[in-house]
Amino acid sequence: MLAAFLKSPESKKLRDEAEKYLAEGKKVTVKINLETSTTKYGLKVE
């Protein structure tokens, strides 16, 4: 299930957004929840 998410368009969007904040020097935390039937994910920027 994780491999499928990492290959998905949602994963690319999440990575692109995280990279934008990292380039600005911010701390980024990505959370992925695969326990439910639908994958939930979030991005925390500090």
A tleap script that builds the chain and sets N, CA, C and O, in Angstrom:
source leaprc.protein.ff14SB
mol = sequence {
  NMET LEU ALA ALA PHE LEU LYS SER PRO GLU
  SER LYS LYS LEU ARG ASP GLU ALA GLU LYS
  TYR LEU ALA GLU GLY LYS LYS VAL THR VAL
  LYS ILE ASN LEU GLU THR SER THR THR LYS
  TYR GLY LEU LYS VAL CGLU
}
set mol.1.N position { 0.817 -1.184 0.000 }
set mol.1.CA position { 0.000 0.000 0.000 }
set mol.1.C position { 0.873 1.264 0.000 }
set mol.1.O position { 0.557 2.234 -0.689 }
set mol.2.N position { 1.950 1.254 0.758 }
set mol.2.CA position { 2.839 2.420 0.800 }
set mol.2.C position { 3.495 2.641 -0.552 }
set mol.2.O position { 3.591 3.776 -1.020 }
set mol.3.N position { 3.947 1.562 -1.184 }
set mol.3.CA position { 4.580 1.694 -2.497 }
set mol.3.C position { 3.615 2.302 -3.510 }
set mol.3.O position { 4.019 3.132 -4.324 }
set mol.4.N position { 2.355 1.902 -3.470 }
set mol.4.CA position { 1.351 2.452 -4.384 }
set mol.4.C position { 1.168 3.944 -4.139 }
set mol.4.O position { 1.058 4.719 -5.088 }
set mol.5.N position { 1.133 4.356 -2.857 }
set mol.5.CA position { 0.987 5.777 -2.560 }
set mol.5.C position { 2.200 6.559 -3.049 }
set mol.5.O position { 2.049 7.640 -3.618 }
set mol.6.N position { 3.396 6.028 -2.833 }
set mol.6.CA position { 4.606 6.748 -3.231 }
set mol.6.C position { 4.697 6.941 -4.740 }
set mol.6.O position { 5.388 7.849 -5.203 }
set mol.7.N position { 4.018 6.109 -5.508 }
set mol.7.CA position { 4.002 6.233 -6.971 }
set mol.7.C position { 2.836 7.087 -7.476 }
set mol.7.O position { 2.742 7.360 -8.673 }
set mol.8.N position { 1.960 7.502 -6.581 }
set mol.8.CA position { 0.737 8.199 -6.977 }
set mol.8.C position { 0.971 9.688 -7.239 }
set mol.8.O position { 1.964 10.256 -6.784 }
set mol.9.N position { 0.044 10.319 -7.979 }
set mol.9.CA position { 0.125 11.770 -8.210 }
set mol.9.C position { 0.012 12.574 -6.904 }
set mol.9.O position { 0.606 13.645 -6.785 }
set mol.10.N position { -0.743 12.063 -5.934 }
set mol.10.CA position { -0.870 12.753 -4.657 }
set mol.10.C position { 0.478 12.828 -3.949 }
set mol.10.O position { 0.813 13.839 -3.332 }
set mol.11.N position { 1.243 11.752 -4.046 }
set mol.11.CA position { 2.559 11.720 -3.430 }
set mol.11.C position { 3.486 12.750 -4.080 }
set mol.11.O position { 4.237 13.436 -3.386 }
set mol.12.N position { 3.433 12.855 -5.391 }
set mol.12.CA position { 4.271 13.835 -6.087 }
set mol.12.C position { 3.903 15.251 -5.667 }
set mol.12.O position { 4.784 16.083 -5.450 }
set mol.13.N position { 2.613 15.528 -5.552 }
set mol.13.CA position { 2.163 16.848 -5.124 }
set mol.13.C position { 2.670 17.147 -3.716 }
set mol.13.O position { 3.134 18.255 -3.443 }
set mol.14.N position { 2.584 16.166 -2.826 }
set mol.14.CA position { 3.048 16.326 -1.453 }
set mol.14.C position { 4.557 16.558 -1.410 }
set mol.14.O position { 5.024 17.429 -0.678 }
set mol.15.N position { 5.317 15.797 -2.179 }
set mol.15.CA position { 6.774 15.976 -2.238 }
set mol.15.C position { 7.144 17.341 -2.787 }
set mol.15.O position { 8.033 18.005 -2.254 }
set mol.16.N position { 6.470 17.766 -3.848 }
set mol.16.CA position { 6.754 19.083 -4.442 }
set mol.16.C position { 6.517 20.202 -3.433 }
set mol.16.O position { 7.317 21.132 -3.328 }
set mol.17.N position { 5.424 20.106 -2.700 }
set mol.17.CA position { 5.114 21.126 -1.709 }
set mol.17.C position { 6.147 21.111 -0.581 }
set mol.17.O position { 6.594 22.167 -0.133 }
set mol.18.N position { 6.523 19.918 -0.124 }
set mol.18.CA position { 7.518 19.799 0.944 }
set mol.18.C position { 8.861 20.368 0.489 }
set mol.18.O position { 9.523 21.075 1.249 }
set mol.19.N position { 9.265 20.066 -0.741 }
set mol.19.CA position { 10.535 20.567 -1.263 }
set mol.19.C position { 10.549 22.091 -1.340 }
set mol.19.O position { 11.588 22.713 -1.119 }
set mol.20.N position { 9.413 22.692 -1.650 }
set mol.20.CA position { 9.319 24.148 -1.709 }
set mol.20.C position { 9.647 24.747 -0.343 }
set mol.20.O position { 10.426 25.695 -0.246 }
set mol.21.N position { 9.052 24.194 0.704 }
set mol.21.CA position { 9.306 24.703 2.049 }
set mol.21.C position { 10.732 24.401 2.514 }
set mol.21.O position { 11.355 25.225 3.183 }
set mol.22.N position { 11.243 23.235 2.166 }
set mol.22.CA position { 12.616 22.897 2.532 }
set mol.22.C position { 13.609 23.854 1.879 }
set mol.22.O position { 14.599 24.241 2.501 }
set mol.23.N position { 13.354 24.235 0.641 }
set mol.23.CA position { 14.218 25.186 -0.063 }
set mol.23.C position { 14.219 26.553 0.616 }
set mol.23.O position { 15.184 27.309 0.501 }
set mol.24.N position { 13.133 26.866 1.325 }
set mol.24.CA position { 13.036 28.121 2.067 }
set mol.24.C position { 13.697 28.008 3.449 }
set mol.24.O position { 13.721 28.975 4.210 }
set mol.25.N position { 14.232 26.825 3.764 }
set mol.25.CA position { 14.914 26.617 5.034 }
set mol.25.C position { 13.995 26.256 6.185 }
set mol.25.O position { 14.403 26.328 7.344 }
set mol.26.N position { 12.775 25.873 5.891 }
set mol.26.CA position { 11.813 25.531 6.939 }
set mol.26.C position { 11.887 24.036 7.264 }
set mol.26.O position { 12.323 23.227 6.446 }
set mol.27.N position { 11.454 23.698 8.467 }
set mol.27.CA position { 11.395 22.299 8.887 }
set mol.27.C position { 10.055 21.725 8.438 }
set mol.27.O position { 9.007 22.321 8.685 }
set mol.28.N position { 10.089 20.579 7.784 }
set mol.28.CA position { 8.880 19.969 7.233 }
set mol.28.C position { 8.722 18.556 7.783 }
set mol.28.O position { 9.668 17.769 7.791 }
set mol.29.N position { 7.511 18.249 8.240 }
set mol.29.CA position { 7.179 16.906 8.693 }
set mol.29.C position { 6.024 16.395 7.836 }
set mol.29.O position { 5.010 17.073 7.672 }
set mol.30.N position { 6.191 15.194 7.295 }
set mol.30.CA position { 5.158 14.574 6.471 }
set mol.30.C position { 4.606 13.376 7.230 }
set mol.30.O position { 5.365 12.535 7.711 }
set mol.31.N position { 3.291 13.302 7.336 }
set mol.31.CA position { 2.635 12.170 7.989 }
set mol.31.C position { 1.741 11.471 6.980 }
set mol.31.O position { 0.961 12.103 6.268 }
set mol.32.N position { 1.872 10.147 6.937 }
set mol.32.CA position { 1.061 9.327 6.032 }
set mol.32.C position { 0.375 8.252 6.865 }
set mol.32.O position { 1.036 7.518 7.600 }
set mol.33.N position { -0.952 8.156 6.754 }
set mol.33.CA position { -1.731 7.153 7.483 }
set mol.33.C position { -2.313 6.176 6.475 }
set mol.33.O position { -3.158 6.538 5.657 }
set mol.34.N position { -1.855 4.945 6.544 }
set mol.34.CA position { -2.305 3.903 5.619 }
set mol.34.C position { -3.231 2.895 6.299 }
set mol.34.O position { -3.558 1.867 5.705 }
set mol.35.N position { -3.652 3.167 7.513 }
set mol.35.CA position { -4.441 2.198 8.272 }
set mol.35.C position { -5.894 2.102 7.828 }
set mol.35.O position { -6.552 1.096 8.096 }
set mol.36.N position { -6.403 3.116 7.163 }
set mol.36.CA position { -7.793 3.102 6.733 }
set mol.36.C position { -7.871 2.703 5.261 }
set mol.36.O position { -6.843 2.517 4.610 }
set mol.37.N position { -9.058 2.574 4.752 }
set mol.37.CA position { -9.217 2.186 3.351 }
set mol.37.C position { -8.768 3.295 2.399 }
set mol.37.O position { -8.428 3.025 1.247 }
set mol.38.N position { -8.766 4.536 2.877 }
set mol.38.CA position { -8.257 5.635 2.070 }
set mol.38.C position { -7.010 6.195 2.737 }
set mol.38.O position { -6.965 6.344 3.958 }
set mol.39.N position { -6.009 6.501 1.942 }
set mol.39.CA position { -4.764 7.039 2.457 }
set mol.39.C position { -4.961 8.499 2.857 }
set mol.39.O position { -5.477 9.308 2.086 }
set mol.40.N position { -4.544 8.812 4.066 }
set mol.40.CA position { -4.611 10.194 4.537 }
set mol.40.C position { -3.174 10.662 4.743 }
set mol.40.O position { -2.317 9.905 5.199 }
set mol.41.N position { -2.927 11.925 4.397 }
set mol.41.CA position { -1.577 12.458 4.552 }
set mol.41.C position { -1.650 13.936 4.901 }
set mol.41.O position { -2.647 14.611 4.646 }
set mol.42.N position { -0.573 14.412 5.486 }
set mol.42.CA position { -0.533 15.815 5.870 }
set mol.42.C position { 0.890 16.322 5.906 }
set mol.42.O position { 1.847 15.550 5.951 }
set mol.43.N position { 1.007 17.625 5.884 }
set mol.43.CA position { 2.294 18.290 5.869 }
set mol.43.C position { 2.293 19.330 6.986 }
set mol.43.O position { 1.383 20.154 7.076 }
set mol.44.N position { 3.308 19.285 7.824 }
set mol.44.CA position { 3.435 20.264 8.907 }
set mol.44.C position { 4.698 21.073 8.626 }
set mol.44.O position { 5.772 20.511 8.413 }
set mol.45.N position { 4.559 22.385 8.627 }
set mol.45.CA position { 5.687 23.274 8.340 }
set mol.45.C position { 5.953 24.136 9.557 }
set mol.45.O position { 5.042 24.750 10.114 }
set mol.46.N position { 7.215 24.175 9.964 }
set mol.46.CA position { 7.600 25.007 11.108 }
set mol.46.C position { 8.629 26.019 10.671 }
set mol.46.O position { 9.090 26.821 11.484 }
savepdb mol mol.pdb
quit
